[in-house]
């Protein structure tokens, strides 16, 4: 990917990591531009936020069953993944976020 494509998509990529609403805004901003760098990071951001929501639900259920309140710290999973993706976007890198960045991709 050329540097021009990265530079043009960087703002949209960064916006995608600012909450789930930011991901939706970035998706619609990129709809007409179809920038590949932004598209990659919108997908990574969506994976981060959905993982965070899912892990929070599971952690809440586990806390209610086991009483181990330490598990509630897992609710920060989505935020941590989003921060890692944001750092990649700001640095112009197309690196998958840990654990879930590869989910839903076609094998080549």
N, C-alpha and C positions, 0 to 999 in steps of 0.2 A: 504494500500500500504506500502511495506516495505521500510526502509531507504536506502537500496542499490539501489533500482529502482529510488528513488528520486535523490540520489547522481549521478547516471549515466546519468539521463536526465536533470539535472539542467542546464548545459551549453547550451544545445540545447533550453531549455525553455527560457533562458535569451536572446539568439540570436533572438528568435521569436518576441520579443518586440522591436527590433531595426529596425524600419521602416517596411513597407510592404515587401520590398525586403528581409529583415532579416527573415520575416515570411516564405517566399518562400524557402530561404536557409535552414532554420530549418526544414521545411517539407521534403526536399530532404535528409537532413542529417539523419533524423529519419526514412526515408523510409525503410532502411535495419534493423535498430535496433528495431523498433516498441516499443519504450519505452512509457509506458502509461502516465507517468508524463509529458514528453515532448509533447506527443500527445494532452493532455488536454490543455497545455499552448499555443500550436500552434493554437488550435481552439479559445481560448480566445483572442489571439493576432489578429487573423483574424477578429473576431467580432469587436474588438476595432478599427482597422484601417478602416474597411469598414464603421463602424458607423461614424467615423471621416470624411470620404469622403462624405458620404450621408448628414450629418449635414452641412458640409461646402457648398455643392451645394444648399441645402434648405435655409441656412442663406443668401447666396449671392442673391438668388432670392427674399427673403423677404426684404433685404436691398434695392434692386433696385425698389421694389414695394412701400415700406413704407418710405424709406429714413432714417430709424432708424439704424444708423451705429453701435450702441451698439451691435446689433445682430451679428456682425462679430466676436465677442469674442467667439461665439459658435464654431468657426473653431478649437478651441483647445480641443474640446471634445474627439477626438480620442487619442490625446497625453496624456490627463489626464487619460483616461481609460487604455492606454498602460502602463503608469507609475504605476498605481495601480496593474496591472497584473504583472509587472516586480518585484515589491516589494514582491508580493506573491511568485513568482518563486524563487527569491533569498532567501526567508525564508523557502522554501521547502513546501509551502502550496498549496493545490488544491482548492482555493476559486474562485468562479465565479466573474467576474468583474460586477460592478453595472449596472443596466438597461438592458444590452443586453447579459450578460453572459449565460443566460439560453436559448436563442433563438436557435432553431434548434435541441434541445435535445429531445430524445424520452422520453415520460412519462413512469415511471416505476411503 
